[in-house]
Amino acid sequence: MTITHPTGDEQAKLWNGPAGRAWVDTQASLDHLFQPLEDLLVEAASAGTGGRVLDVGCGTGATTLAVARLHSAKSQCVGVDISEPMIAAARNRAEREGSPASFICANAQTHAFEPASFDMVISRLGVMFFDDPVRAFANLRSAARDGAELRFIAWRSAAENPFMTTAERAAAPLLPNLPTRRPGAPGQFAFADRDRVQAVLEDGGWADVDIRPIDVDCTLPENDLLAYLSRLGPVGLALQTSDAQTRAQVIETVRAAFAPYVHGDEVRLSAACWMVSARAPKKAVNV
């Protein structure tokens, strides 16, 4: 099986293509699924006194908008994401809501943020896709004021998140060209290794790093499961170019594999993640 792992340019192509469109189309389901993670970040932001907040890998804007509601006129919330379709959806949501939140379509690894302009940097599952994470977090450090807090949630390992790999494990016999995952490669489980996360943040200029495992109960309406398994992730991408017979067979097989997670009209899972915090230390002054 050929092993492929998207680089920065490939990530941009992916998230500005079918993956980004799928996330926009399933926005409501994904917001429901990850609401408990969003709540943890909003709780962390509520301890602050306002100021400017940067939401990295903001997707369709749910967390950015939630923090903007929290701080209201006391702060400015900015979301950044590489996906034009998702940023367009986020801007539409902000306009409908009358939110002061704003959004930037850019790669946070290289974007020229105004230096020392943010009081807090947050992310809900959005920082694992950088092809050079040290460079990315160094860039975010430059965008943060001295003393600013970094707080993000990232997935732990694939082994600890069997729900997230159920589709590809079930579909593998039917989709022989399905790409396999390599530890540490840009993607969902890039930050599975705690020691690596620690090193990335410290090498990127952050201090007081704290990485804690959290296991969060999440749910999805059963009616949304079919769209979830057939549109998202490696299987969802593969199905877009599959013939009708293969597609039907894969969907039937994968849906059956999710049976242990279905409880009546609800899908239940535990999200095994890291809750990560760090601080932007005062930069040394050359004399």
Secondary structure, 3 states (H helix, E strand, C coil): CCCCCCCHHHHHHHHCCHHHHHHHHCHHHHHHHCHHHHHHHHHHHHCCCCEEEEEECCCCCHHHHHHHHHHHHHEEEEEEECCHHHHHHHHHHHHHHCCCCEEEECCCCCCCCCCCCEEEEEEECCCCCCCCHHHHHHHHHHHEEEEEEEEEEEECCCCCCHHHHHHHHHHCCCCCCCCCCCCCCCCCCCCCCHHHHHHHHHHCCCEEEEEEEEEEEEEEEHHHHHHHHHHCHHHHHHHCCCCHHHHHHHHHHHHHHCHHHEECCEEEEEEEEEEEEEECCCCCCCC
